[in-house]
């Protein structure tokens, strides 16, 4: 509903910055076009789980985004394209 309301007033792009629950919800509802994941070579132990997506029945139904990898010093940025861009 929020995305539809913003589109109705002319907004075509949104930056959604959130934790695992927020991002997981947008992915599960197919409302996310790009996902940027940064992986740092650190082992920190406990903490929040990453994405928490709905279970799938077969690997054929898994999301397989196109990915571009960027090196950020020792960190890695995965630019994951979840949807094809729509013409404006």
N, C-alpha and C positions, 0 to 999 in steps of 0.2 A: 504494500500500500504506500509506503514511504517513497519508494522509487517511482511509482506511478504519479504520485502527487508532485514530486520534484520535476519529473519529465513534463507534466502538464504546464508548469510555469517556465519551461524552456531549458532546464538544466539537462545536459546530455552526458556529462561525465561526473563521476563522484569518486572521491578518495575515501575508502573505508579503512580506517586504522583501528584495529581492535585485537583483542585476545583470541584465544582458541575458540571460545563459544561463539563470539560474533562472526568470525571468519567461517567457522564450520557451518553456521546457519545460512550464510549467504551462498556458500558452495552447495549445500544440500538443496537449496531452493533455486539453483541454477541462475543466480543473480550476480555472479562475479565473472568478469571477462578476463582479468589478469590477476595473478597472485604472485607477489614477490616474496620469496623465502630467502632468508640469509642464514647460512650455516657457518658457525665459528668453531675453530678447533679447540673447544673447551669442554671438559667433563666436570659438570657442577653438581651432579647427584640429583636429589629430589627436586620437585617443582611441578608445575602444571604440565599436563600432557599437551602435546601439540594439537593438531587438528583432530576433531572427534566427529567423524562423518558417519552417516547411516551405513549399516552393513550392506554388502552386495552379495548376490547369490553365486555369481560366476565371475571369473576374471575378465570375460568379454564385456561386462558392464562397468568395469573400472574406468575412472577418468584417466586419460592418457594425454595430458597437455603437451603441446609443442613447447620446448624449453630452450631458452638461450642462457648460457652460463657466463657470468662476469666475475672476474677476480677483483676483490676489494682488499688489497694487501693480503693478509692471511685468511680472510673470510671469503666465502663464495656467495654470490647472489644468483638465485635461480629465478628467471623471469618466465613464469608459466602462463601460457595463453590458453584459457579455458573455453573461450568462444571466438568464433570468427567475427571480425569487426563488421558492424552493420553500416551500410552507406548512410551518409548524413543528408 
